[in-house]
Amino acid sequence: MTSVVTSGGVSVTLRGEAVEETETVLQRLVSDGVPGALAARNASLWGPDAMDEASRRLGWLDLAETSRPLVGPLNELAAEYRAEGLDHFVLAGMGGSSLAPEVITRTAGAELTVLDTTDPHQVERVIADRLERTVVVVASKSGGTVETDSHRRIFEQAFREAGITGDALKRRFVVITDPGSPLENSARQAGYHVVLADPDVGGRYSALSAFGLVPSALAGVDVGLLLDEAAEFSSALRQTYDNPGLTLGAALGAASAGGHDKLLLADAGSGIVGFGDWAEQLIAESTGKEGKGVLPVVLEGVEAPGFAPAPDARGAVLGEFDASAITVRGPLGAQFLLWEYATAVAGRVLGVNPFDQPDVQEAKDNTGALLKAAEEGGAAALTAGEPDLVSGSVEIHAGGALKADTLPEALDELIALVPDHGYLAVMAYLDRTGDDAGAAALRGLLAARSERARGGPAHVTFGWGPRFLHSTGQYHKGGPQNGVFLQLTGVVERDVPVPGRPYGFGTLQLAQAVGDLRALRSRGRPAVRLHLRDRSEGLAQLLDALEN
């Protein structure tokens, strides 16, 4: 059985059980008048407890129009920078402030260096790269994001040390933030170029706002085309019938409510690069709360371990693929709007507020407390105690949850802790570019090993820390309590001080890791930390343990 909904240049195809499952929910959404109410920005759609938040978070519906005035000035600014010999753009942002620009620029083949890490090795490498030609885009909706503030500080210092001061220094920063934020005030005082974002758009719904468009345009992307694609599609979202957004939202919500709460995301020739990471943040942080949610499992492709029919999962593919429950086609600008709309609809189906993130703050508070403790008592305050086991270059900190005598045994024990219909989350607080080759391979290897051990499909997610704290971190703590967590940290060969702060990036990174570990364990989530005494050797050990 197949159902195809096409409108505005976007097509959503449902197959098999997903068709009947979705149809019932879709009829209810239509009878409740959801398409018209959402088009009218009716904040009551998600219940009385969500009304206040929702009333301030629906501006994304109109971004195809309201963002249009940004295009001309951004193109002019990009041309000015290039005429001045400034052609290397670094984006300092986290979560919703970095994931969309990364997808946009990678898809367009434009160069944008995304700095969304506190790993000192990666930070130091970015600081040293073409500084004389660099412009830094500092993006933070709240204006108080600790990672982004630290990045701004280190770049200001680096420019001054390179002799770039006065008006030349002012020219090197573009700041994106909400009106009235602390960052707006400090940026204007410093004389930086400031672009104000729409305060009625939440971070994870901001792909077509200033947060998505400014860094992309400076990097050379035709952002007007993105808005054109979204505008062509937006009228379809006002339709009661033949509405791809309503259909996709109903499918996501109905699947999760029916026990299929994992969404296996893969690409099959869509031409869009890295879309899964952006969708993961949007869906997980929006729906993962009150013990409910949709867990995106971003896969390397349709042939990757983990992409297989399962009683607790639905497959969703971008591109051309006839063997998945959901297939989505359409240009990037329209896809952003489609998935935002669908996620908001899924929130209504599940009975959760898709615009808040109530469980994110705990890890931030833990980080702050650990940094204070480290300032007062030294780095020892950040340790997670003595390791349960040391195997070569790998320390295993399991909090007594494992009894293994070897690393392979520990990994097998960890896999065995995953309950039926559960998942294993890998959280890598490492160098996203320098350690990428080894760490990113862990997801597929763990999925394959889990499938062999369990005799069926296993769901393994992978996230780079600390950026996942701004996305799936909400689902980990607020979603269904069926997750098992594998955290990776690594030795810091040389820390990089954060100017004006009593700690370095390495200390901040470790505080974030330990703070999140404590937040997970406080909720009864099984969480094991592997610390690599030598990063390359430790990763090689892990890969060898999983492959043999």
Secondary structure, 3 states (H helix, E strand, C coil): CEEEEEECCEEEEEECHHHHHHHHHHHHHHHCCHHHHHHCCCHHHHCHHHHHHHHCCCHHHHHHHHCHHHHHHHHHHHHHHHHCCCCEEEEECCHHHCHHHHHHHHHHCCCCEEECCCCHHHHHHHHCCCHHHEEEEEECCCCCCHHHHHHHHHHHHHHHHCCCCHHHHHCCEEEEECCCCHHHHHHHHHCCEEEECCCCCCHHHCCCCHHHHHHHHHCCCCHHHHHHHHHHHHHHHHCCCCCHHHHHHHHHHHHHHCCCCEEEEEEEECCCCCHHHHHHHHHHHHHCCCCCCCEEEECCCCCCCCCCCCCCEEEEEEECCCCCCEEEECCHHHHHHHHHHHHHHHHHHHCCCCCCCCCCHHHHHHHHHHHHHHHHHCHHHHCCCCCCEEECCEEEECCCCCCCCCHHHHHHHHHHCCCCCCEEEEEEECCCCCCHHHHCHHHHHHHHHHHHHHCCCCCEEEEECCHHHHCHHHHHHHCCCCEEEEEEEECCCCCCECCCCCCEHHHHHHHHHHHHHHHHHHCCCCEEEEEECCHHHHHHHHHHHHHC
